[in-house]
Amino acid sequence: MEGLVSERTRFIKIAEAVAVDRETLTDTFGRFTLSPLARGWGWTMGTVLRRAMLSSVEGAAPTQLRIDGVIHEFSSIDGVLEDVPFIVLNVKKLRFKLEGVDFEYARLHAAEPREYTGADLELPPNLELVNTDTPILTLSAKDRPVHMEIKVERGRGYESQELVKKRSPAEPSGTIFLDAFYSPVRQVKIDVANVRYGERIDYEQVVFEVATDGSVTPEETLVQTAQLLRSHVEALSKIIDPQASLAESGEAEESTWNEVLVESLDVPQTVKKALADHGIKTVAELVGYTEEEIKEWGDIKPRSFSTLRSRLKGIGAEFAKQPTEEETKEGNKDEA
């Protein structure tokens, strides 16, 4: 199979690496060059990657808002300069980075008359606000405290207010549902040009200019997009001989997990520390344990363990199975 593929692609130049413009690289902007590519492949690769980056990179966004004493989004608040619709617009502008869990809450307690910004939010350890200078509300009267709770969730692309409300039927009265703009990618520009490679001048290069909101870096955006596209097309490479692919999957999977570091998993830092303390560095080492064995350590909380299990499932890995009573007896007989 591998020989057949390489034979059929020997006349198509495959780019071997991506050049990163380190001089202009920041947490919100990056310029990347993919070359050399065979004629016509510049726009092919550029268009596919651009669309995937704009629509499918995972991010976090406010989805719900609760303000003490406010029962609907068309209210005003005594002692607050802005009305609720204006506060909602401000909350939508907040850009968060959420690690390890699928949702978390940010809270604001305003007591003194002044302007309150994102920097005044109380955040849990796994939630970070990128644009801390974004204004939220202005308290203009004394003895009129305002308490606010913002739910932040992970997602991809855009989710309308109606969809957020539909999937959250159990929320308490007074919850204001928000349009969710999850995508951290603000803009992707592509430019395709001819480039010389050896004696030929008809090869192409595609330059990506990627702008993000800072919750995900441009480099992370490109890597996440490439992994997503790879996952989508991987099954196509097995279409000729699916049985052979299944036979090889065990060895390939083990090799893959040896290359994936636990540090790269999107789980809380407390989980990473616990695994490191027990000498676990790769996913291959981690999936050698059963869930019961890891829970017996006692240093990973149930919610964090659920997140770890979910992240492993997301990359196609799972913990070792607990041996049955019969298998344990058989093992004891063999040892005897």
N, C-alpha and C positions, 0 to 999 in steps of 0.2 A: 504493500500500500504506500509506504513512504517513498519507495523508489519510483513508483508510478507517478506520484504527485510531483516529485522533484524533476522527473523527465518532462512532464507536461508544462512546467513553469520555467524551464531553463531559458526560454527566450523572453521572459518577463522579468524585468529588474525589480527586486524587492528591496525597499528601503531597510537598512540595517539598524538605524538609530535615529533619534530625534535630537536636533541641536537646540539648546536652550540659550536664549540671549540673557546672560547673567547680569549684564549692565543695566537692563531695564526691568529685571524681575523684582516684583514686590509681592506682598500678600494679596494684592487685588488686581495685579496686571502681570501678564506673561506673554512673551513672544516665542513661538516654537516653529522650527523648520523641519519638515519631513522631506527627505530627498536621498538619492535620486529615485524617481518613479518613471515607469514606462509611459509613453505618450498616451494621454487620456486619463491616466490614473490620478493626476493631480486633483481635478475637479471631482472625480469619483470619491476619493478618500476625503477630500475637504468637505464636500456636501454632507456625506454620511456622518462624519465626526461632528460637524457643526450642529446638525439637527439633534443628534443624540446629546450633545453637551447642553443645549438650550432646554431640552425637554425632560431629561432623565437623570441628571445628577441629583443625588439626595441632599436635602437640606432641612432646616428647621424653621418654623414660623408660628406666630401667635394664631390660635384658632378659636379661643374663647376668652371672654372678659367678664369679670364680675366686680361690681362696685357696690359697697354697702349702701343700702337705701335706694338704689336705682333698680327699677323694675323693667325698664325697656330702653332701647337705644336712642329714643327721641326725647330724652329727659334733659333737664338742667339740674345742676347741683348747687345748693346754697353755699356761698363762700368760695366758689371756684370760678375763675374768669372764663374758662372755656365750657361750652356745652358738651354733652356726651358724644354727639356725632363727631365733633372736632377731636375729642380725646381718642375716639375709635380710630380716626385717621392717623393720629400720632402713634398709637400702639402698633398699627399695621406696618409702620416704618421701622420698627425695632427688628434688628437682625441678630439671631441667636446661633450659637454653636452648641449642639446637644450631643453629649457623648454617653454611650452605653445603654440608654433606655429609650423607650419610644415616646415618652412624654414627661414633662416636668412642669413645675409652677414657679413663676416669678411673682413677687409681692411688693407692693408699694404702700408705705404708711406715711401719709403726709399730715403733719401737725402744725408746723410753723408757717406763717405766711411767706411764701417765696415761690420761685419757679422750680419745678421738679423735673429732672431729666432721667435718662436711662441709668445714669450713675447712681441714682438713689434707690434702685431696685434691690431687693434682697433675693439673692440667687443661691440655689443649692450648688454643691461642689461640681456636679457634672453639667452645669448649664453656664454658658458664658455669653455675655452681650458684647457684640463687636462695636456698634456705634453708640457708645455711652453718652455722647453729647446730645442725643435726640431728645427734644422737649416732650413731656407727657402732659402735664397740666400745671396751672398756676393757682396756688391757694392764696386768696386775697383777704381772708377774714380769720381772726383768731377764734379759738374755741369751736372750730368747724373742721375737725379731722376727717380725712378721707382715707379709706382702706380699699385697696384694689388687688385683685388676683388675676394673673394672666396665665392661661394654659398654653404651653409651647409643645408642639408635636413635630415628629419627623415625617417627611413625605417627599414626593417628587412632583415637579411641575406646579400646577395650579388646581385648587379645589374651591368650588364655590361655597358661599355661605349656606345655601340650601343643602348641599351634600354633607357639610360638616354637621349641620343640625340633624339631618336624617340618621346619621350613624351614631348620634349621641343623644338618644331619647331619654336617658335617665338623669340628665343634668338638672340641677335645682332651678326653681323659678327665679327669674332675674338674670339668667345667663345670656350674655350677648354673643352670638356666633359671628365669626369673622370670615371674610374671604381669605384663604391661605395661599400665600405666594412662597412655596417651599424652595424653588430653584435659587441657588446661590449665584448662578451665572447671569451676569447682567448683559453681556454682549460678546459675540464671537465674530470676528472678521477673518475672512480667508482671502489669500491672494496666490494665484497660480502663475508661475513663470517658467520659461525654458531655462535649462541649466546644462552645462557641459559635463560629460562624464566620459573620461578617456578620450577617444577620437570623435565621439558623437556629441552633437549639440541639440538633439531633439528630445532629450530627457526632460522631465518636469520636476519642479519642487513646489510644495504648498506651504505657505506661511500662515500660521494661526496667531491671531491676537486675541487673547482671552481676558475678559474683565469680569471679576467676581465681586461679591459684597464683603469679602474678607472672612466669612465664616468657613469657607473652603478655599484653599489656595489654587491658583491656576494650574500648578503642577498636579495637585491632587485631582483636579477636575479632569485633566487629560488622562491620567491613569485610571480613574474610576470609569470614564467613558470607554476606554480601550478594553477594560475587563468586562464591561457590560456587553459590548459588541462581540467579544470573543465568546462569551457564554451563549449568545444567540446563534452563532454560526458553527459552534463546535459540533453540534449534532449532525450537521450536513457532511462533515468529513468522515462520518462513520456509516454513510448510507450504502456504500458498496459492499461491505462485509460486517454487518452489525454483530454477528455472533463472535467474530474475532475481536471486535472492539470490546464486547462484554468480557471476554476471557482475559483481555489485557487490562481491564479497568482497575482490578485490585492492585496490581503492581504500579500502575500509573498514579492511582490515588495515593498510595503510600509515599511515592516519590514526591508528589505535589505537596503533601502535608509536611514533609521534611523541610521544604523550602519556605513554608509560611510560619513566620514568627508569631508567638503569642502576643508580643508587644504591638503587632500591627492590627490586632482585633479591636473592633469598636466596642469595648467593654470598659466599665469603671476602672480607675487606677487601683482601687483596693483589690479588685480581682487579679489584675496583672501582678501586683505585689505578692499576693498569696501564692499564685502559681510559681513566681520566681523564687519565693522562699522554699518551695518544695522541689526546686531544680527543674521545673518544666519550662523549656524555652521555645519549643515548636509545637504546632498543632498535632503532628504525628505522635509526640510524647504525651500530649494531653488526652488524645482519644484512646490511648492505651489503658486509661483508667475508667472505671465504671462511675456512674453518678453517685452511687452509695459511698464509694471510696473517697471521693472528693468532699462529699457532704460531711463525712466523719472528721475531716480536719477541723471543722467548726469555725473557720475564719472567713467564709464567704456567706453573706446573707442570702436568704431565699430569693429575694427579688433580683439581686445581682447574679445569682446562679441561673435564674430563669433567663436573664439577658444573655449570659454566656451560652446557654443551650441554644437560644434563638440565633445567636450570631454564628455558631457552628453549623446549625441547620441551613443558614443562609448561604454558606459556602460549600454545602454538600457533605459535611462531616458530622459524625455523631459519636457519642461516648461508647465505650465497650459495653457489651451486654453482660448483665449479671448472670453467672452460670447457674443452671438449674440444679436442683437437688440430685437428680440422676447423674448429671455431668460431673458434679463434685464427687459423687461416689465412685464413678469410673476413674476420675483422676487419682483418687486415693488408692484404688486397686492397682493402677499402673505404677504408682510410686512404691507400693509394697512389692 
